[in-house]
Amino acid sequence: MFAHVMRQRWMKGLVVTALAALVLSGCGGGADSTEQQQSPSETAQQTSGGERFSAANLKELDTTIAGVMNDKNLPGVLVAVSVPGEGEYLTAQGKANLDTGRAPDLDDQFRIGSVTKTFVATAILQLVDEGKLNKSDTLSKWYPDFPNADRITIDDLLRMRSGIPDYWDEEALKQYYHNPLEQVTNEDVIKAAASKVDQFEPPDQETKYTNTNYNILSAIIEKVSGNDINTQLSENILKPLGLKNTLYPTNDELPGELHGYGLNPQSGEFEDKTILNPTPVGGAGAMISNLSDLGVWAKALYNGDLLSQETQQARLQTQPAEGMAPTRYGEGIFEGTEGVWGHGGEINGFSTDMWYIPKQDATIVISVNRCDETYDRESGDVNLAVLKSLFPEYVPSG
């Protein structure tokens, strides 16, 4: 999810993406698949020659994605792939709204879950470049009574090496999934994590993906900058890069007409999960974006467009993540063994993959408008299909 918290389920989803990339009711889930999906998308496009983006290959990929949608019961899928000077693939298949039957649009905005972490980490590193904080600063500077506060550093939080237990355990996730408008603040989340004293581990011993790290980092951004997180991200990341369709939401609405869904396993029907209170997930997964903006961001994230060269080089120093082999984690970014960089994310009703392949200067962005209570990576199988078709050299054998 914002939540890669139900670790076993999330790791399964990540490994699908990792192995491939090396990582919101009127119509029920049991309905006939031809009623849920369009014919292969008319939005697939070829912009230049070459086998990768040949008309035949893109047509076949359209059909493959439609098959994945049918097999995995996905309401709708958005995909944008670009290799400058070579070609691009754009497709919008299925349904954006199961009540009205509206088709998805390439410009639709969607919730991006844990991809939010890439923005929050960048905002922290900008403050480092500005000399307003150091990565060696300890948590005690802002939360002196927090367990291990004098040992946990900013860098530990960025790299998922703080040893802090996650507020977002299975119980908390289920509560949020079924009560998405619950009034829980970011400080409530931090306080609840601090109360799990017996679950803390020594910092900087192991990379263990924990959402609470980024709840804390977003709070530190506000304390150091003097701005709310929305303003800080907008002024220092979104506006400089021209990301006009990306936002840190301040209300429970999702702009536009795309809806997100979760399948009720008892009824077999899809439930609308579009509306939620973003405050509890905060810097761990609250943000909203679209295909084109995330395509720009995927490249800027890897290249360090908004950071000093020294800071970016340090950011890309990755370490193995517990239970997530073969992927590695840096400062708010995943590295795959096949040279693919980026992040994925799940949140109620939505699953997102965002990746950049430096050797190809290629960006891959995928959004699926389904994420259930289990928070499985619904976009992972679509990502695998895209890689097998367009970038087979990045799909390890075996």
Helices and strands as residue ranges (DSSP letters): H 7-21, H 33-36, H 55-72, E 76-83, E 87-94, E 110-111, G 113-115, H 116-129, G 139-141, H 154-158, H 170-178, H 186-194, G 197-199, H 212-225, H 229-233, I 234-238, H 239-241, E 261-263, E 270-272, G 282-284, E 288-289, H 291-303, H 309-315, E 319-320, E 328-329, E 334-335, E 341-347, E 350-357, E 362-368, H 380-390, G 392-394
